[in-house]
Every structure is written in structure tokens, then in C-alpha cells.
Amino acid sequence: MRSAIIAGMMAVGLLAGCGTSEGEVEGPTDIGTRKDALPDCNGQDYVITYYEDPAHTLWRGEIICGCGFGDQSVLHGYRSAYFERVNHC
């Protein structure tokens, strides 16, 4: 009886330990190497504001393109599916 319990606990321990190795876990990557890097401004000035919800009540982040930063875009916060773009600063 005791050996059956120990064998069962070992089996559970082995099953709990299985999974992907640490090298296979996907996580955030450096924005400079990601395929969805910040857009090139191409001489345009605009601001894209991202929100948490479709009603645009909770701010999530924004991309400022140009607007005193030259021809680069700057991201504050995070992107989301809900956004509003305003041309010119």
C-alpha cells in the first residue's frame, strides 16, 4: 500500500515537471528586432492613441510620429486593437 502511494506521487511529480524547456518559452522581445517595430514617419506628423476598450475610455498608450521628434516615432505605453489617429500635432 505504501509503495503504491509513493509510486503514485512520483508519477504525479514527473507529470507536473514535464513541459517546455526554458529555451522554448516565448516572451517579449526587443522592439528593435520585432517584425512589428514602430512605423517610419515618412515626414508626417501624427499621434495614434490606443485604448483598452471600444468606448475609448481607458488610455493604454500612444505613438507620436514626428511632432518635434524629427522623423522618428515614439511609443509611450502599449498598443491595442482600439485606437484613434489624429493627423498633425
PDB file with one MODEL, atoms N, CA, C and O in Angstrom:
MODEL        1
ATOM      1  N   MET A   1       0.820  -1.186   0.000  1.00  0.00           N
ATOM      2  CA  MET A   1       0.000   0.000   0.000  1.00  0.00           C
ATOM      3  C   MET A   1       0.866   1.254   0.000  1.00  0.00           C
ATOM      4  O   MET A   1       0.640   2.184  -0.774  1.00  0.00           O
ATOM      5  N   ARG A   2       1.861   1.260   0.881  1.00  0.00           N
ATOM      6  CA  ARG A   2       2.739   2.425   0.975  1.00  0.00           C
ATOM      7  C   ARG A   2       3.517   2.624  -0.320  1.00  0.00           C
ATOM      8  O   ARG A   2       3.675   3.756  -0.777  1.00  0.00           O
ATOM      9  N   SER A   3       3.998   1.551  -0.909  1.00  0.00           N
ATOM     10  CA  SER A   3       4.758   1.669  -2.160  1.00  0.00           C
ATOM     11  C   SER A   3       3.864   2.151  -3.302  1.00  0.00           C
ATOM     12  O   SER A   3       4.340   2.847  -4.199  1.00  0.00           O
ATOM     13  N   ALA A   4       2.587   1.796  -3.287  1.00  0.00           N
ATOM     14  CA  ALA A   4       1.657   2.272  -4.327  1.00  0.00           C
ATOM     15  C   ALA A   4       1.446   3.780  -4.209  1.00  0.00           C
ATOM     16  O   ALA A   4       1.383   4.481  -5.219  1.00  0.00           O
ATOM     17  N   ILE A   5       1.339   4.271  -2.992  1.00  0.00           N
ATOM     18  CA  ILE A   5       1.167   5.716  -2.773  1.00  0.00           C
ATOM     19  C   ILE A   5       2.415   6.469  -3.215  1.00  0.00           C
ATOM     20  O   ILE A   5       2.319   7.499  -3.883  1.00  0.00           O
ATOM     21  N   ILE A   6       3.569   5.963  -2.847  1.00  0.00           N
ATOM     22  CA  ILE A   6       4.828   6.604  -3.242  1.00  0.00           C
ATOM     23  C   ILE A   6       4.985   6.595  -4.755  1.00  0.00           C
ATOM     24  O   ILE A   6       5.404   7.593  -5.343  1.00  0.00           O
ATOM     25  N   ALA A   7       4.650   5.470  -5.391  1.00  0.00           N
ATOM     26  CA  ALA A   7       4.746   5.381  -6.853  1.00  0.00           C
ATOM     27  C   ALA A   7       3.784   6.362  -7.514  1.00  0.00           C
ATOM     28  O   ALA A   7       4.127   6.989  -8.517  1.00  0.00           O
ATOM     29  N   GLY A   8       2.584   6.497  -6.958  1.00  0.00           N
ATOM     30  CA  GLY A   8       1.606   7.453  -7.492  1.00  0.00           C
ATOM     31  C   GLY A   8       2.079   8.885  -7.352  1.00  0.00           C
ATOM     32  O   GLY A   8       1.915   9.685  -8.274  1.00  0.00           O
ATOM     33  N   MET A   9       2.659   9.216  -6.221  1.00  0.00           N
ATOM     34  CA  MET A   9       3.171  10.575  -6.001  1.00  0.00           C
ATOM     35  C   MET A   9       4.342  10.876  -6.928  1.00  0.00           C
ATOM     36  O   MET A   9       4.481  12.003  -7.404  1.00  0.00           O
ATOM     37  N   MET A  10       5.179   9.886  -7.186  1.00  0.00           N
ATOM     38  CA  MET A  10       6.295  10.087  -8.117  1.00  0.00           C
ATOM     39  C   MET A  10       5.779  10.320  -9.530  1.00  0.00           C
ATOM     40  O   MET A  10       6.308  11.159 -10.259  1.00  0.00           O
ATOM     41  N   ALA A  11       4.744   9.577  -9.917  1.00  0.00           N
ATOM     42  CA  ALA A  11       4.168   9.753 -11.250  1.00  0.00           C
ATOM     43  C   ALA A  11       3.583  11.152 -11.403  1.00  0.00           C
ATOM     44  O   ALA A  11       3.772  11.792 -12.438  1.00  0.00           O
ATOM     45  N   VAL A  12       2.875  11.633 -10.382  1.00  0.00           N
ATOM     46  CA  VAL A  12       2.321  12.988 -10.413  1.00  0.00           C
ATOM     47  C   VAL A  12       3.444  14.013 -10.489  1.00  0.00           C
ATOM     48  O   VAL A  12       3.338  14.992 -11.227  1.00  0.00           O
ATOM     49  N   GLY A  13       4.503  13.802  -9.745  1.00  0.00           N
ATOM     50  CA  GLY A  13       5.640  14.722  -9.779  1.00  0.00           C
ATOM     51  C   GLY A  13       6.294  14.774 -11.140  1.00  0.00           C
ATOM     52  O   GLY A  13       6.676  15.848 -11.607  1.00  0.00           O
ATOM     53  N   LEU A  14       6.430  13.631 -11.782  1.00  0.00           N
ATOM     54  CA  LEU A  14       7.019  13.604 -13.122  1.00  0.00           C
ATOM     55  C   LEU A  14       6.126  14.301 -14.134  1.00  0.00           C
ATOM     56  O   LEU A  14       6.616  15.028 -14.998  1.00  0.00           O
ATOM     57  N   LEU A  15       4.819  14.085 -14.033  1.00  0.00           N
ATOM     58  CA  LEU A  15       3.891  14.738 -14.959  1.00  0.00           C
ATOM     59  C   LEU A  15       3.880  16.249 -14.763  1.00  0.00           C
ATOM     60  O   LEU A  15       3.795  16.999 -15.736  1.00  0.00           O
ATOM     61  N   ALA A  16       3.962  16.695 -13.530  1.00  0.00           N
ATOM     62  CA  ALA A  16       3.962  18.130 -13.254  1.00  0.00           C
ATOM     63  C   ALA A  16       5.243  18.786 -13.747  1.00  0.00           C
ATOM     64  O   ALA A  16       5.240  19.967 -14.091  1.00  0.00           O
ATOM     65  N   GLY A  17       6.327  18.041 -13.784  1.00  0.00           N
ATOM     66  CA  GLY A  17       7.604  18.597 -14.217  1.00  0.00           C
ATOM     67  C   GLY A  17       7.765  18.648 -15.716  1.00  0.00           C
ATOM     68  O   GLY A  17       8.675  19.310 -16.215  1.00  0.00           O
ATOM     69  N   CYS A  18       6.905  17.966 -16.448  1.00  0.00           N
ATOM     70  CA  CYS A  18       7.022  17.946 -17.907  1.00  0.00           C
ATOM     71  C   CYS A  18       6.466  19.234 -18.492  1.00  0.00           C
ATOM     72  O   CYS A  18       5.602  19.878 -17.897  1.00  0.00           O
ATOM     73  N   GLY A  19       6.959  19.594 -19.640  1.00  0.00           N
ATOM     74  CA  GLY A  19       6.515  20.803 -20.324  1.00  0.00           C
ATOM     75  C   GLY A  19       7.625  21.290 -21.213  1.00  0.00           C
ATOM     76  O   GLY A  19       8.561  20.554 -21.523  1.00  0.00           O
ATOM     77  N   THR A  20       7.516  22.527 -21.618  1.00  0.00           N
ATOM     78  CA  THR A  20       8.550  23.075 -22.486  1.00  0.00           C
ATOM     79  C   THR A  20       9.763  23.460 -21.668  1.00  0.00           C
ATOM     80  O   THR A  20       9.656  23.795 -20.489  1.00  0.00           O
ATOM     81  N   SER A  21      10.909  23.408 -22.307  1.00  0.00           N
ATOM     82  CA  SER A  21      12.118  23.848 -21.621  1.00  0.00           C
ATOM     83  C   SER A  21      12.133  25.366 -21.601  1.00  0.00           C
ATOM     84  O   SER A  21      11.380  26.007 -22.334  1.00  0.00           O
ATOM     85  N   GLU A  22      12.963  25.929 -20.787  1.00  0.00           N
ATOM     86  CA  GLU A  22      13.015  27.375 -20.651  1.00  0.00           C
ATOM     87  C   GLU A  22      13.358  28.052 -21.967  1.00  0.00           C
ATOM     88  O   GLU A  22      12.919  29.176 -22.210  1.00  0.00           O
ATOM     89  N   GLY A  23      14.120  27.405 -22.809  1.00  0.00           N
ATOM     90  CA  GLY A  23      14.504  27.982 -24.091  1.00  0.00           C
ATOM     91  C   GLY A  23      13.361  28.071 -25.083  1.00  0.00           C
ATOM     92  O   GLY A  23      13.440  28.840 -26.040  1.00  0.00           O
ATOM     93  N   GLU A  24      12.305  27.307 -24.880  1.00  0.00           N
ATOM     94  CA  GLU A  24      11.187  27.307 -25.812  1.00  0.00           C
ATOM     95  C   GLU A  24      10.084  28.272 -25.416  1.00  0.00           C
ATOM     96  O   GLU A  24       9.142  28.461 -26.186  1.00  0.00           O
ATOM     97  N   VAL A  25      10.162  28.880 -24.267  1.00  0.00           N
ATOM     98  CA  VAL A  25       9.119  29.776 -23.800  1.00  0.00           C
ATOM     99  C   VAL A  25       9.197  31.081 -24.574  1.00  0.00           C
ATOM    100  O   VAL A  25      10.255  31.701 -24.671  1.00  0.00           O
ATOM    101  N   GLU A  26       8.041  31.493 -25.131  1.00  0.00           N
ATOM    102  CA  GLU A  26       8.015  32.749 -25.870  1.00  0.00           C
ATOM    103  C   GLU A  26       7.683  33.878 -24.916  1.00  0.00           C
ATOM    104  O   GLU A  26       6.820  33.739 -24.049  1.00  0.00           O
ATOM    105  N   GLY A  27       8.361  34.979 -25.075  1.00  0.00           N
ATOM    106  CA  GLY A  27       8.117  36.131 -24.239  1.00  0.00           C
ATOM    107  C   GLY A  27       8.347  37.397 -25.034  1.00  0.00           C
ATOM    108  O   GLY A  27       8.580  37.339 -26.241  1.00  0.00           O
ATOM    109  N   PRO A  28       8.286  38.539 -24.372  1.00  0.00           N
ATOM    110  CA  PRO A  28       8.509  39.795 -25.069  1.00  0.00           C
ATOM    111  C   PRO A  28       9.909  39.852 -25.668  1.00  0.00           C
ATOM    112  O   PRO A  28      10.867  39.347 -25.083  1.00  0.00           O
ATOM    113  N   THR A  29      10.013  40.459 -26.815  1.00  0.00           N
ATOM    114  CA  THR A  29      11.304  40.607 -27.472  1.00  0.00           C
ATOM    115  C   THR A  29      11.668  42.075 -27.559  1.00  0.00           C
ATOM    116  O   THR A  29      10.825  42.944 -27.336  1.00  0.00           O
ATOM    117  N   ASP A  30      12.888  42.346 -27.875  1.00  0.00           N
ATOM    118  CA  ASP A  30      13.344  43.709 -28.050  1.00  0.00           C
ATOM    119  C   ASP A  30      12.592  44.327 -29.223  1.00  0.00           C
ATOM    120  O   ASP A  30      12.533  43.730 -30.298  1.00  0.00           O
ATOM    121  N   ILE A  31      12.018  45.511 -29.033  1.00  0.00           N
ATOM    122  CA  ILE A  31      11.201  46.150 -30.071  1.00  0.00           C
ATOM    123  C   ILE A  31      12.003  46.396 -31.345  1.00  0.00           C
ATOM    124  O   ILE A  31      11.422  46.435 -32.430  1.00  0.00           O
ATOM    125  N   GLY A  32      13.296  46.561 -31.247  1.00  0.00           N
ATOM    126  CA  GLY A  32      14.107  46.789 -32.442  1.00  0.00           C
ATOM    127  C   GLY A  32      14.236  45.563 -33.324  1.00  0.00           C
ATOM    128  O   GLY A  32      14.533  45.691 -34.512  1.00  0.00           O
ATOM    129  N   THR A  33      14.019  44.378 -32.773  1.00  0.00           N
ATOM    130  CA  THR A  33      14.139  43.157 -33.557  1.00  0.00           C
ATOM    131  C   THR A  33      12.794  42.554 -33.915  1.00  0.00           C
ATOM    132  O   THR A  33      12.739  41.563 -34.643  1.00  0.00           O
ATOM    133  N   ARG A  34      11.717  43.126 -33.424  1.00  0.00           N
ATOM    134  CA  ARG A  34      10.398  42.588 -33.723  1.00  0.00           C
ATOM    135  C   ARG A  34       9.949  43.009 -35.108  1.00  0.00           C
ATOM    136  O   ARG A  34      10.358  44.056 -35.611  1.00  0.00           O
ATOM    137  N   LYS A  35       9.101  42.185 -35.728  1.00  0.00           N
ATOM    138  CA  LYS A  35       8.584  42.496 -37.053  1.00  0.00           C
ATOM    139  C   LYS A  35       7.590  43.643 -37.013  1.00  0.00           C
ATOM    140  O   LYS A  35       7.391  44.319 -38.022  1.00  0.00           O
ATOM    141  N   ASP A  36       6.963  43.876 -35.866  1.00  0.00           N
ATOM    142  CA  ASP A  36       6.005  44.963 -35.749  1.00  0.00           C
ATOM    143  C   ASP A  36       6.642  46.189 -35.088  1.00  0.00           C
ATOM    144  O   ASP A  36       6.041  46.820 -34.219  1.00  0.00           O
ATOM    145  N   ALA A  37       7.848  46.511 -35.507  1.00  0.00           N
ATOM    146  CA  ALA A  37       8.552  47.670 -34.962  1.00  0.00           C
ATOM    147  C   ALA A  37       7.761  48.938 -35.267  1.00  0.00           C
ATOM    148  O   ALA A  37       6.847  48.924 -36.092  1.00  0.00           O
ATOM    149  N   LEU A  38       8.111  50.015 -34.608  1.00  0.00           N
ATOM    150  CA  LEU A  38       7.393  51.275 -34.784  1.00  0.00           C
ATOM    151  C   LEU A  38       7.460  51.750 -36.230  1.00  0.00           C
ATOM    152  O   LEU A  38       8.464  51.540 -36.910  1.00  0.00           O
ATOM    153  N   PRO A  39       6.391  52.391 -36.699  1.00  0.00           N
ATOM    154  CA  PRO A  39       6.353  52.824 -38.096  1.00  0.00           C
ATOM    155  C   PRO A  39       7.322  53.966 -38.377  1.00  0.00           C
ATOM    156  O   PRO A  39       7.671  54.738 -37.484  1.00  0.00           O
ATOM    157  N   ASP A  40       7.747  54.061 -39.632  1.00  0.00           N
ATOM    158  CA  ASP A  40       8.557  55.182 -40.088  1.00  0.00           C
ATOM    159  C   ASP A  40       7.611  56.347 -40.355  1.00  0.00           C
ATOM    160  O   ASP A  40       6.553  56.146 -40.952  1.00  0.00           O
ATOM    161  N   CYS A  41       7.955  57.538 -39.936  1.00  0.00           N
ATOM    162  CA  CYS A  41       7.058  58.686 -40.066  1.00  0.00           C
ATOM    163  C   CYS A  41       6.922  59.192 -41.499  1.00  0.00           C
ATOM    164  O   CYS A  41       5.887  59.757 -41.851  1.00  0.00           O
ATOM    165  N   ASN A  42       7.937  59.002 -42.328  1.00  0.00           N
ATOM    166  CA  ASN A  42       7.910  59.470 -43.719  1.00  0.00           C
ATOM    167  C   ASN A  42       7.533  60.942 -43.834  1.00  0.00           C
ATOM    168  O   ASN A  42       6.798  61.327 -44.744  1.00  0.00           O
ATOM    169  N   GLY A  43       8.027  61.758 -42.925  1.00  0.00           N
ATOM    170  CA  GLY A  43       7.781  63.196 -42.977  1.00  0.00           C
ATOM    171  C   GLY A  43       6.408  63.621 -42.484  1.00  0.00           C
ATOM    172  O   GLY A  43       6.074  64.802 -42.573  1.00  0.00           O
ATOM    173  N   GLN A  44       5.607  62.708 -41.972  1.00  0.00           N
ATOM    174  CA  GLN A  44       4.267  63.042 -41.488  1.00  0.00           C
ATOM    175  C   GLN A  44       4.290  63.266 -39.981  1.00  0.00           C
ATOM    176  O   GLN A  44       5.104  62.679 -39.269  1.00  0.00           O
ATOM    177  N   ASP A  45       3.396  64.114 -39.506  1.00  0.00           N
ATOM    178  CA  ASP A  45       3.207  64.335 -38.075  1.00  0.00           C
ATOM    179  C   ASP A  45       1.834  63.804 -37.686  1.00  0.00           C
ATOM    180  O   ASP A  45       0.824  64.247 -38.234  1.00  0.00           O
ATOM    181  N   TYR A  46       1.782  62.865 -36.752  1.00  0.00           N
ATOM    182  CA  TYR A  46       0.502  62.354 -36.271  1.00  0.00           C
ATOM    183  C   TYR A  46       0.674  61.697 -34.910  1.00  0.00           C
ATOM    184  O   TYR A  46       1.786  61.378 -34.489  1.00  0.00           O
ATOM    185  N   VAL A  47      -0.450  61.504 -34.234  1.00  0.00           N
ATOM    186  CA  VAL A  47      -0.485  60.829 -32.940  1.00  0.00           C
ATOM    187  C   VAL A  47      -1.554  59.743 -33.014  1.00  0.00           C
ATOM    188  O   VAL A  47      -2.690  60.008 -33.407  1.00  0.00           O
ATOM    189  N   ILE A  48      -1.185  58.519 -32.635  1.00  0.00           N
ATOM    190  CA  ILE A  48      -2.145  57.422 -32.531  1.00  0.00           C
ATOM    191  C   ILE A  48      -2.285  57.104 -31.050  1.00  0.00           C
ATOM    192  O   ILE A  48      -1.311  56.742 -30.390  1.00  0.00           O
ATOM    193  N   THR A  49      -3.505  57.241 -30.530  1.00  0.00           N
ATOM    194  CA  THR A  49      -3.778  56.951 -29.128  1.00  0.00           C
ATOM    195  C   THR A  49      -4.491  55.610 -29.031  1.00  0.00           C
ATOM    196  O   THR A  49      -5.496  55.388 -29.707  1.00  0.00           O
ATOM    197  N   TYR A  50      -3.974  54.712 -28.189  1.00  0.00           N
ATOM    198  CA  TYR A  50      -4.535  53.372 -28.009  1.00  0.00           C
ATOM    199  C   TYR A  50      -5.324  53.311 -26.705  1.00  0.00           C
ATOM    200  O   TYR A  50      -4.939  53.901 -25.696  1.00  0.00           O
ATOM    201  N   TYR A  51      -6.446  52.576 -26.753  1.00  0.00           N
ATOM    202  CA  TYR A  51      -7.331  52.447 -25.601  1.00  0.00           C
ATOM    203  C   TYR A  51      -7.556  50.981 -25.257  1.00  0.00           C
ATOM    204  O   TYR A  51      -7.367  50.102 -26.098  1.00  0.00           O
ATOM    205  N   GLU A  52      -7.960  50.721 -24.015  1.00  0.00           N
ATOM    206  CA  GLU A  52      -8.248  49.365 -23.539  1.00  0.00           C
ATOM    207  C   GLU A  52      -9.573  48.837 -24.073  1.00  0.00           C
ATOM    208  O   GLU A  52      -9.745  47.627 -24.219  1.00  0.00           O
ATOM    209  N   ASP A  53     -10.509  49.732 -24.364  1.00  0.00           N
ATOM    210  CA  ASP A  53     -11.867  49.310 -24.689  1.00  0.00           C
ATOM    211  C   ASP A  53     -12.396  50.032 -25.931  1.00  0.00           C
ATOM    212  O   ASP A  53     -11.848  51.062 -26.323  1.00  0.00           O
ATOM    213  N   PRO A  54     -13.455  49.503 -26.551  1.00  0.00           N
ATOM    214  CA  PRO A  54     -14.006  50.122 -27.757  1.00  0.00           C
ATOM    215  C   PRO A  54     -14.577  51.519 -27.512  1.00  0.00           C
ATOM    216  O   PRO A  54     -14.657  52.321 -28.443  1.00  0.00           O
ATOM    217  N   ALA A  55     -14.974  51.819 -26.281  1.00  0.00           N
ATOM    218  CA  ALA A  55     -15.542  53.134 -25.971  1.00  0.00           C
ATOM    219  C   ALA A  55     -14.470  54.211 -25.812  1.00  0.00           C
ATOM    220  O   ALA A  55     -14.794  55.383 -25.624  1.00  0.00           O
ATOM    221  N   HIS A  56     -13.207  53.826 -25.886  1.00  0.00           N
ATOM    222  CA  HIS A  56     -12.067  54.743 -25.751  1.00  0.00           C
ATOM    223  C   HIS A  56     -12.091  55.493 -24.419  1.00  0.00           C
ATOM    224  O   HIS A  56     -11.871  56.704 -24.381  1.00  0.00           O
ATOM    225  N   THR A  57     -12.357  54.781 -23.337  1.00  0.00           N
ATOM    226  CA  THR A  57     -12.387  55.420 -22.021  1.00  0.00           C
ATOM    227  C   THR A  57     -11.113  55.183 -21.212  1.00  0.00           C
ATOM    228  O   THR A  57     -10.772  56.000 -20.357  1.00  0.00           O
ATOM    229  N   LEU A  58     -10.400  54.078 -21.465  1.00  0.00           N
ATOM    230  CA  LEU A  58      -9.190  53.769 -20.701  1.00  0.00           C
ATOM    231  C   LEU A  58      -7.965  53.849 -21.605  1.00  0.00           C
ATOM    232  O   LEU A  58      -7.823  53.062 -22.541  1.00  0.00           O
ATOM    233  N   TRP A  59      -7.077  54.808 -21.319  1.00  0.00           N
ATOM    234  CA  TRP A  59      -5.861  55.015 -22.114  1.00  0.00           C
ATOM    235  C   TRP A  59      -4.918  53.846 -21.926  1.00  0.00           C
ATOM    236  O   TRP A  59      -4.726  53.374 -20.805  1.00  0.00           O
ATOM    237  N   ARG A  60      -4.318  53.368 -23.026  1.00  0.00           N
ATOM    238  CA  ARG A  60      -3.344  52.271 -22.960  1.00  0.00           C
ATOM    239  C   ARG A  60      -1.974  52.728 -23.423  1.00  0.00           C
ATOM    240  O   ARG A  60      -0.964  52.281 -22.880  1.00  0.00           O
ATOM    241  N   GLY A  61      -1.915  53.610 -24.415  1.00  0.00           N
ATOM    242  CA  GLY A  61      -0.635  54.072 -24.920  1.00  0.00           C
ATOM    243  C   GLY A  61      -0.817  54.981 -26.112  1.00  0.00           C
ATOM    244  O   GLY A  61      -1.942  55.259 -26.528  1.00  0.00           O
ATOM    245  N   GLU A  62       0.301  55.450 -26.667  1.00  0.00           N
ATOM    246  CA  GLU A  62       0.232  56.291 -27.857  1.00  0.00           C
ATOM    247  C   GLU A  62       1.542  56.237 -28.619  1.00  0.00           C
ATOM    248  O   GLU A  62       2.612  56.023 -28.048  1.00  0.00           O
ATOM    249  N   ILE A  63       1.429  56.436 -29.918  1.00  0.00           N
ATOM    250  CA  ILE A  63       2.597  56.586 -30.780  1.00  0.00           C
ATOM    251  C   ILE A  63       2.594  58.021 -31.272  1.00  0.00           C
ATOM    252  O   ILE A  63       1.608  58.490 -31.841  1.00  0.00           O
ATOM    253  N   ILE A  64       3.683  58.703 -31.055  1.00  0.00           N
ATOM    254  CA  ILE A  64       3.851  60.067 -31.552  1.00  0.00           C
ATOM    255  C   ILE A  64       4.845  59.988 -32.692  1.00  0.00           C
ATOM    256  O   ILE A  64       5.980  59.548 -32.507  1.00  0.00           O
ATOM    257  N   CYS A  65       4.421  60.412 -33.864  1.00  0.00           N
ATOM    258  CA  CYS A  65       5.269  60.339 -35.051  1.00  0.00           C
ATOM    259  C   CYS A  65       5.600  61.759 -35.503  1.00  0.00           C
ATOM    260  O   CYS A  65       4.699  62.562 -35.746  1.00  0.00           O
ATOM    261  N   GLY A  66       6.881  62.066 -35.613  1.00  0.00           N
ATOM    262  CA  GLY A  66       7.286  63.428 -35.939  1.00  0.00           C
ATOM    263  C   GLY A  66       7.064  64.301 -34.723  1.00  0.00           C
ATOM    264  O   GLY A  66       7.620  64.038 -33.657  1.00  0.00           O
ATOM    265  N   CYS A  67       6.258  65.335 -34.874  1.00  0.00           N
ATOM    266  CA  CYS A  67       5.810  66.190 -33.764  1.00  0.00           C
ATOM    267  C   CYS A  67       6.968  66.652 -32.874  1.00  0.00           C
ATOM    268  O   CYS A  67       6.883  66.569 -31.649  1.00  0.00           O
ATOM    269  N   GLY A  68       8.034  67.133 -33.483  1.00  0.00           N
ATOM    270  CA  GLY A  68       9.173  67.606 -32.722  1.00  0.00           C
ATOM    271  C   GLY A  68      10.226  66.545 -32.454  1.00  0.00           C
ATOM    272  O   GLY A  68      11.282  66.858 -31.905  1.00  0.00           O
ATOM    273  N   PHE A  69       9.968  65.305 -32.823  1.00  0.00           N
ATOM    274  CA  PHE A  69      10.937  64.223 -32.650  1.00  0.00           C
ATOM    275  C   PHE A  69      11.673  63.925 -33.952  1.00  0.00           C
ATOM    276  O   PHE A  69      12.299  62.873 -34.078  1.00  0.00           O
ATOM    277  N   GLY A  70      11.605  64.838 -34.923  1.00  0.00           N
ATOM    278  CA  GLY A  70      12.232  64.588 -36.216  1.00  0.00           C
ATOM    279  C   GLY A  70      11.406  63.594 -37.000  1.00  0.00           C
ATOM    280  O   GLY A  70      10.177  63.664 -36.996  1.00  0.00           O
ATOM    281  N   ASP A  71      12.070  62.662 -37.678  1.00  0.00           N
ATOM    282  CA  ASP A  71      11.354  61.669 -38.480  1.00  0.00           C
ATOM    283  C   ASP A  71      11.295  60.324 -37.760  1.00  0.00           C
ATOM    284  O   ASP A  71      11.341  59.273 -38.398  1.00  0.00           O
ATOM    285  N   GLN A  72      11.192  60.359 -36.419  1.00  0.00           N
ATOM    286  CA  GLN A  72      11.095  59.105 -35.682  1.00  0.00           C
ATOM    287  C   GLN A  72       9.769  59.026 -34.951  1.00  0.00           C
ATOM    288  O   GLN A  72       9.120  60.039 -34.687  1.00  0.00           O
ATOM    289  N   SER A  73       9.383  57.804 -34.631  1.00  0.00           N
ATOM    290  CA  SER A  73       8.167  57.601 -33.858  1.00  0.00           C
ATOM    291  C   SER A  73       8.542  57.172 -32.447  1.00  0.00           C
ATOM    292  O   SER A  73       9.529  56.467 -32.234  1.00  0.00           O
ATOM    293  N   VAL A  74       7.737  57.609 -31.494  1.00  0.00           N
ATOM    294  CA  VAL A  74       7.984  57.323 -30.085  1.00  0.00           C
ATOM    295  C   VAL A  74       6.739  56.653 -29.515  1.00  0.00           C
ATOM    296  O   VAL A  74       5.629  57.155 -29.691  1.00  0.00           O
ATOM    297  N   LEU A  75       6.916  55.521 -28.834  1.00  0.00           N
ATOM    298  CA  LEU A  75       5.802  54.799 -28.217  1.00  0.00           C
ATOM    299  C   LEU A  75       5.834  55.015 -26.715  1.00  0.00           C
ATOM    300  O   LEU A  75       6.855  54.791 -26.065  1.00  0.00           O
ATOM    301  N   HIS A  76       4.704  55.454 -26.170  1.00  0.00           N
ATOM    302  CA  HIS A  76       4.503  55.555 -24.718  1.00  0.00           C
ATOM    303  C   HIS A  76       3.406  54.560 -24.368  1.00  0.00           C
ATOM    304  O   HIS A  76       2.313  54.645 -24.928  1.00  0.00           O
ATOM    305  N   GLY A  77       3.654  53.637 -23.477  1.00  0.00           N
ATOM    306  CA  GLY A  77       2.644  52.652 -23.104  1.00  0.00           C
ATOM    307  C   GLY A  77       2.629  51.488 -24.070  1.00  0.00           C
ATOM    308  O   GLY A  77       3.680  51.021 -24.507  1.00  0.00           O
ATOM    309  N   TYR A  78       1.426  51.015 -24.406  1.00  0.00           N
ATOM    310  CA  TYR A  78       1.260  49.812 -25.218  1.00  0.00           C
ATOM    311  C   TYR A  78       0.246  50.034 -26.326  1.00  0.00           C
ATOM    312  O   TYR A  78      -0.596  50.929 -26.246  1.00  0.00           O
ATOM    313  N   ARG A  79       0.335  49.205 -27.369  1.00  0.00           N
ATOM    314  CA  ARG A  79      -0.641  49.215 -28.452  1.00  0.00           C
ATOM    315  C   ARG A  79      -1.837  48.350 -28.079  1.00  0.00           C
ATOM    316  O   ARG A  79      -1.752  47.504 -27.188  1.00  0.00           O
ATOM    317  N   SER A  80      -2.956  48.572 -28.773  1.00  0.00           N
ATOM    318  CA  SER A  80      -4.129  47.714 -28.622  1.00  0.00           C
ATOM    319  C   SER A  80      -4.933  47.770 -29.915  1.00  0.00           C
ATOM    320  O   SER A  80      -4.571  48.488 -30.847  1.00  0.00           O
ATOM    321  N   ALA A  81      -6.013  47.019 -29.966  1.00  0.00           N
ATOM    322  CA  ALA A  81      -6.866  46.979 -31.156  1.00  0.00           C
ATOM    323  C   ALA A  81      -7.743  48.222 -31.265  1.00  0.00           C
ATOM    324  O   ALA A  81      -8.281  48.494 -32.339  1.00  0.00           O
ATOM    325  N   TYR A  82      -7.899  48.979 -30.187  1.00  0.00           N
ATOM    326  CA  TYR A  82      -8.768  50.157 -30.167  1.00  0.00           C
ATOM    327  C   TYR A  82      -7.905  51.407 -30.180  1.00  0.00           C
ATOM    328  O   TYR A  82      -7.168  51.666 -29.228  1.00  0.00           O
ATOM    329  N   PHE A  83      -7.993  52.183 -31.251  1.00  0.00           N
ATOM    330  CA  PHE A  83      -7.132  53.356 -31.367  1.00  0.00           C
ATOM    331  C   PHE A  83      -7.828  54.477 -32.112  1.00  0.00           C
ATOM    332  O   PHE A  83      -8.864  54.287 -32.750  1.00  0.00           O
ATOM    333  N   GLU A  84      -7.222  55.660 -32.010  1.00  0.00           N
ATOM    334  CA  GLU A  84      -7.692  56.846 -32.713  1.00  0.00           C
ATOM    335  C   GLU A  84      -6.459  57.566 -33.246  1.00  0.00           C
ATOM    336  O   GLU A  84      -5.497  57.788 -32.511  1.00  0.00           O
ATOM    337  N   ARG A  85      -6.492  57.932 -34.532  1.00  0.00           N
ATOM    338  CA  ARG A  85      -5.356  58.624 -35.140  1.00  0.00           C
ATOM    339  C   ARG A  85      -5.734  60.077 -35.385  1.00  0.00           C
ATOM    340  O   ARG A  85      -6.804  60.372 -35.918  1.00  0.00           O
ATOM    341  N   VAL A  86      -4.843  60.978 -34.989  1.00  0.00           N
ATOM    342  CA  VAL A  86      -5.029  62.408 -35.218  1.00  0.00           C
ATOM    343  C   VAL A  86      -3.852  62.880 -36.051  1.00  0.00           C
ATOM    344  O   VAL A  86      -2.703  62.774 -35.623  1.00  0.00           O
ATOM    345  N   ASN A  87      -4.134  63.404 -37.248  1.00  0.00           N
ATOM    346  CA  ASN A  87      -3.075  63.929 -38.105  1.00  0.00           C
ATOM    347  C   ASN A  87      -2.675  65.317 -37.618  1.00  0.00           C
ATOM    348  O   ASN A  87      -3.523  66.096 -37.184  1.00  0.00           O
ATOM    349  N   HIS A  88      -1.414  65.616 -37.688  1.00  0.00           N
ATOM    350  CA  HIS A  88      -0.803  66.854 -37.196  1.00  0.00           C
ATOM    351  C   HIS A  88      -0.824  66.852 -35.678  1.00  0.00           C
ATOM    352  O   HIS A  88      -1.664  66.199 -35.058  1.00  0.00           O
ATOM    353  N   CYS A  89       0.093  67.576 -35.094  1.00  0.00           N
ATOM    354  CA  CYS A  89       0.245  67.560 -33.636  1.00  0.00           C
ATOM    355  C   CYS A  89      -0.594  68.621 -32.966  1.00  0.00           C
ATOM    356  O   CYS A  89      -0.577  68.739 -31.741  1.00  0.00           O
TER     357      CYS A  89
ENDMDL
END
